[in-house]
């Protein structure tokens, strides 16, 4: 696949967390959660980011959207540098960059109806009449495969897959150009995983949204991604076209991930 002009560019990203000494330990230091990571994502492209727990993949995604502190490096969106911007300066980019979280059970406020959940970002970024907002909410629910009448119901009334669809509808509400998908199917049953992955593929095709798809399951990542980057211990160790990387892995860690895929897949 020929890569489009980059919508996201990450240059030499470093994220570090302090290790404070415990009550009975004087040992202090820091852990390099992300170590000198660089990559690009083209417009309308899905880039898979795969690695085991603790590899730094989720922290990488969170750093892009300012949910993890950046020690050094640069992040660009559409050619504009995001690092160094104040919260106020970054605000226009918040509707262009959205995130779908791993756990659909904890990412939704149980006290808010589905309609209120989807309306929240609309209220922040748009000036819509009540009727316009209601129509927008219903349209979003239909787009993710849910009954528009669900807007008056609460999260506890839905299955995990349905909750993740609600989270996707919320992310779509502000018409983003780039979505970070942080392990969006890992908490779901296998049959439901396929439905959510297919939904994300359809949205990419219909809306030309670029995505960073973060997961530990290489089989899922290969299915949805155009390209894949492999991360371990905070470092990117391999990158390539999805099919080629999975067919001819070069790095021992990538080979280990492939060997862990069940044969029936």
Secondary structure, DSSP 8 states (H G I E B T S, - for coil): ----SEEEEEEEEEEEEEE---TT----EEEEEEEEEEEEEETT-EEEEE--TTSSHHHHHHHHTTSS--SEEEEEETTEE-TT--HHHHHHHHTTEEEE-S-TTTSS-TTSBHHHHHHHHHHHH----HHHHHHHHHHHHHHTT--GGGGGSBGGGS-HHHHHHHHHHHHHTT--SEEEEESTTTTS-HHHHHHHHHHHHHHHHHH--EEEEEES-HHHHHHH-SEEEEEETTEEEEEEEHHHHHHS--SHHHHHHHHTS-TT-
